Amino acid sequence: MKRILVVSVLMLAAQQSFCWGFYAHRKINYYAIFLLPPEMMVLYKPYADFIMEHAVDPDKRRYAVPGEAPRHYIDIDNYGVYPYDSLPRRWNDAVAKYSEDSIRANGIVPWWVNTMLYRLTDAFKEKDQPKILKYSAEIGHYIADAHVPLHASSNHNGQLTDQKGIHGFWESRVPELLAEKESPNGGWDFFIGKAEHIRNPLEFIWQRVLESAAASDTVLKFEKELSKKISPDQKYSFEERNGVIIKQYSSAYTIRYNEILRGMVERRMRQAIYAVASFWYTAWINAGQPDLTKLSNKEFSAADLKEFESLNAAWKNSPVKGREHE
């Protein structure tokens, strides 16, 4: 009975894991570093571990900051039909039309990415190394979330179509199983060129959100069709993780779903890597391309360190670790 209880709880955790997953967020930030020019690499590469590890801080912040959750998604289908022209793309116009409470209730990820870009740009202008690193890590998280189809759908975990768990399946199970070179399909290619300056960042991120929204129906439809063809004992498997037996989507089911999607998860992950690097680069360019070998402040403050500690504590003490977008 105890073993069954543990398995059930962990399966619930897997179903409630509504973010790219710590693995994917870290990988996206890491590979984005190698798209930067040498003038930026001198700072970002030595701090690659920090930028990877703190890519997940926004998810941890959900347990410490009540207003954090809407920054990760936008239920854009609540605003009509594609391309959702009824929703103004500029924040003040959207608030004037729908009210700030309503906008926040449906999620604000494109606007929050733009806010984070301003913060990162100011950090570059101030030549403040801790802020540059912190905001670089965190904007990477929000940009990555904007590339997830179910972060742009009110049916964000298949709860409206009897597909609970699909969110974590798409953005956690698929990349964790298939992205590495030793995976069953030989791994994914994340070396994709160079970062570019984005002339209109708000327009850029809105386009990525619309792409996610357009793909959300496909994510749901294909899994629903595949599920009808596969028996439950083939759909799920029991695997050991950290010394505990857990129930999750089987390797065979995951591989087949990825094939039906024709590499959508890899494609969106690659696009997220490019976008993260390009937003970092854009902030640096817009700040006047400061010399990153001559930054004025190189130590994290006591307040910064305390925040990192509190975020870790909030996450470790959360009812279900990894919970996102409920």
N, C-alpha and C positions, 0 to 999 in steps of 0.2 A: 504493500500500500504506500509506503514512504517513497519507494522508487517511482511509482506511478505519479504521485503528487509532484515530485521534482520534475519529471518529464513534462507534465501538464503545465506547470508554471513556466518552464523554459520555452515551451511551444508558444504560450501566450506572449512571452517576451519577444519571440521571433515575429509573431504576427503584429506586434505593436511597434516594431522597429521602423519608424517612418522617416528615416533620413537616409542619405546615401550610404550610411554605415561608416563607422570610424575608419575602416580599411580604405574605402574609396575616397573619402574626404582627404585623408593623409596622402594618398597617391596622387590625387589631382593637384594639391599644392606642391608636392615634391617635383613632379614632372614639369609643372609650370615654370619652375626655376630655370630649367635648361632651355627655355625659349627666350630668355632675357639676353640683352647685349652685355658684353664684358664689363661695361661701366656699372651695371647693376649687379652682375654676378659676384662682384667683389664683396658685396654685403650679403646677398641672399644665399650663396652657396655655403659659406662657413656656418650660417645659421639655418641650414636646411632642416635639421632635427627639430628646432624650435617651431619653424613654420609648418612642419608636418604635424607635430604633436598638438599645437594650438589651433589647428584647423578645426578641431572638434569643440572648442570652447563655446561657440554659440549654442550647440546642443546641450552642453552641460549647464549653460546659463538659464535654460528653461526652468530649472529647479530653484533658481535664486531670484529671477526677475519675472514678475507676472506678465509684463508686456512683450516678452521675447518671442513667443510662439508665432505671432502673425508675420514676423520678419522673414520667415522661412518659406512662405507659400503665398499663392493667391488663388482663391476659388473663382476663377475668372468666368466660368460658365454661369455664375449667378448674375452676370450682367448681360444676358441675352445669348446671341449666337455668334460664331466666328465670323469676322475678326473682332467682335465685341467693340464696335465703334461707339457704342453708347457710353463707354467708360473713357473719360478724358485721360490722356497719358501723363499730363502734368499734375503734380500733387495738389496744388491750390485749386485747380479747376475741378479735379475729382471730388475734393472735400466740399467745394461750393455746391456741387450737384447732388452728392449723396450723403453728406455729413461725415465728419471724421470717425465717429463711432461705427458707422456702417462700413466705411472703407476698411478700418482696422479689423472688424469682425470677419471680413472676407479675405484678409491677408494683404501684405504690403511689400512683398519681396522686391519687385522692380524699383520701387521708390527707395527702399532701404539700401539696395546696392548703390544707388546714386548718392545717398547720404554718406555711406562708407567711403565712396570715392573722394568726396570732398574732405573727409577727415584724413584720409591717407595723403591727399595732395598737400594739405596743411602741414602734416607731419614732415613731409619732404621739405617744404619751405622752411620749417623751423629747424631742420637738420636734427631731429629728435629720433635717435636710433630705436629706443624701446617702442615708441609709438609707431614708427615705420614697420617694425617687425610684427607688432601686435595687430595693427590694422591690416597689414598684408595677409596675415594668417586668417583673420576673421572675414575679410571681404571675399576671400577665396571660398569660404564655406557658403556664403549667401549666393554667390554667383553659381556655384555648383548646384545648389538646390533649385535655382531657376531653370536648370537644364533637365530636371526630372519631370516627366509627363504628369505623374500623379500629384505633383506639387502645384499643378495648374488645373485641378479638378476638384469639385466638391465631393466626388466619389473617390476620395483620396486613398482609401484602403479597401476598395471594393465592397464597402459596407452596404451599399445600395443594390448590389448585384450578387450577393451571397459569395463574395470572393475575398473575404477577410484574410489578410496576410499577404496579398499580392504586392503591396507597397514595398515591404521589406524583401519580398522575393525578387522583384525587379532590380532594386537598387543596392541590395546587400548580398543576397545569396548568389545571384548571377555573376557579379564581378569577383566576389571572393573565390568562387569555384573556377572561373574561366580566365581571369585576367593574367595570371602568372604564366611564365614560360613552361612550367611543368604541368600545366593544366591539361585536361583531356583534349582541348582543341589547339594546343600549342602556344597559347598566350596571345595577348593583344599588343599592338604597336602604339606606344605613347610618345614617340619622338616625331614631332609633326611640324617642324619648321620654326619660325621666329615670331615673337610678339610684334604686334603692330599698334600704332597710335590710333585710337578710336576718336573720330571727329565728333560724334554725337553719342556719348555713352548711354544716355537715357533711351534713345531710339534703339540702340544696339541691344540693350538688355530686354526691352519690350519685345523685340523680334524673337529673341530666344525664348521668352515666356510664351509667345504665340505658337512657336514651334512645339513647345512642350504640350500646350493645350491641344493642338491638332493631333498629337501622337497619343494622347491619353485614351481615346476610344480604342485604338489599335492594341494598346497594352492590355486593356480589359477584355476585348473581344477575343483575341488570340488565346489568352489563358483560359477563357471560358470554353472555347472550342476544344482546346487540348485536354482540358479536365474531363470532358465528356467521353473522350476516347481512352482514357487511362484509368485503371482501377485504383482505389485508394492505397492498396498495398504497394503499387508501383509508383504512385505519386509522391509518397512520403517514405522516409527511411529513418532509421535510428543510428546516430553517429556519436562517437565520443568526442567531447570537447572539454578540455581542462579537467579531465578526470570524471566528467559527468556525462551520462547518456542523454542525448537530446533528440527530439523528433523534429525533422525539417524536410524541406522539399528534396527529393532524391536527386542524385547526380544525373541520372538518365533523364528525368523529367526536366531538370534545369537546362541540360544541354539541348534537349528537343525544343524547349520554349525559346531559347536563344536562337536556334536555327530558324524557327518560324518567324521570329522578329527580324531576321536577316541582319543581325549584328547591331540592332538599335542601341543597346546598352553601351557597347564599346564606342559607337559613333557619338553618342551624347557625352560620354566621358571624355573623349578626345576633344570635342567642341568646348567642354567646360575647361579643360586644361589650357586651350588656346585663349579662351576668354579671360581666365584668371590672369595669365601672364600679360595679356594685352591691357587689362585694367591697371595692373601694377605699373606697366610701362607708360600708360597714359597719365597716371598720377605723377610720375617722375618727370615726364616731358612738360606737363602743365605747370609743374612747380619750378621750371627753369633748369632742369637737369643738374641738380646739385651734385657736387663731388661726394660720393658715398664713402670715400676713404677719410673724409675730414668732417665727421659728424661731431656735434658739440656735446651730446649726452649719450653715454654708452652703457649706463647701468639702469636696471629696472628699479623703480622706487619701492619702498616698503609697502605702499598701497597696492602697487602692481602685484607684488609677490603674494600679498594677503588675498587679493582677488583670485589669483590662480589657485591658491590653496582652498578658498571657499567654493570655487566652482567644482573642484575635484571632490570635495566633501559632499556637496549637494548632489552630485551625480552618483556617488557611491551609496548615498543614503536614500536614493530615489526608489519608489515602489517597484518600478520596472525600468531597468537601465536601457537607454536608447530610445525611450518613448518620444514620439515626435508627431506633431500635427494631428491632434485629436479634436 
